[in-house]
């Protein structure tokens, strides 16, 4: 066991410090440090009035002056070289705010305790769960503090506060809020949000639970197959056209073939993703939306779209965190959702979505939206928080 841990540490050290391209650039002081380049492009438009630096955290590059500084720290030689490097980087940039789009990075939770004069912010980037996600094995710690947790809704914000001290602010999805809402609707169109992923080669597990339980691809996507079989019939019976909101950008790839093999009766169309916001345009244009447990599906609810949620994956993989609205405490069956792989429940939900008038839907939507997914067009709450914490300065940014 000790040997395997040592090998893992050596691999991580190589990946983060040895393999990446090196930069000898001395870091400049900035108002904001973006922790992890992933998702940084979504935050940059809101930081244009401030100076900011991006800290690469995935082996894209390593700043050698910071690495040398880190090597002078005791933590570097006590098995925590990444922590030492993060500290050296923050000391070099001396930011007022450290922000990340990676809300499930546990190392980020510890920054505030080491830099009490720096404000920390995380922006939730996707729907959270337990198995294989941040809450899998997470234990409350006095070292975990994030000043401002910008979350999708009240339920997930309250759940984070069980483990991390700080202030939870429901703002919805940064990306969803930035997508301009369209009013034109294509009648008789049902949009199904794809969560397809390629099948592993050689029949290996799709992923492995922390307790060692393998989850295979066909088991994970059992929910999709049952829902598609139902929609194939329902769309014919109700004279609806089915659109598939694709994850991929290829119009003739394996994702499309997955649906072609399972849709034999209805009129359907696969629509690939063309840019960061094309999926939101499809949502706005559809008469109704169907999803299983995707972030985009909850974003559709946030936008006020008539959305059916067949959050029934627990029947296949045994994870309650896939149930509707988790960690909100909601019944297994509600007006526009079901956690059961039950065709009669699918029928009930789709019939409701199909017949509910706009006024009744607005009332139903308002009962649940604040728990699940806020909607703040233009991200006014995010902008207001930045203005509260920062003073405007000449625009400049650095990537390291």
Helices and strands as residue ranges (DSSP letters): H 2-13, I 14-18, E 21-23, E 32-35, H 40-44, G 45-47, E 51-55, E 61-63, H 64-70, H 74-77, H 81-93, E 97-100, G 106-110, H 111-114, E 119-123, E 145-151, H 154-160, E 165-170, H 174-178, E 186-193, G 201-203, E 207-208, E 214-215, H 217-220, H 222-237, E 241-245, H 254-260, E 268-271, H 278-285, E 286-291, H 295-302, E 307-310, H 314-317, G 320-322, E 333-334, E 337-338, H 343-355, H 358-372, H 380-389, E 396-399
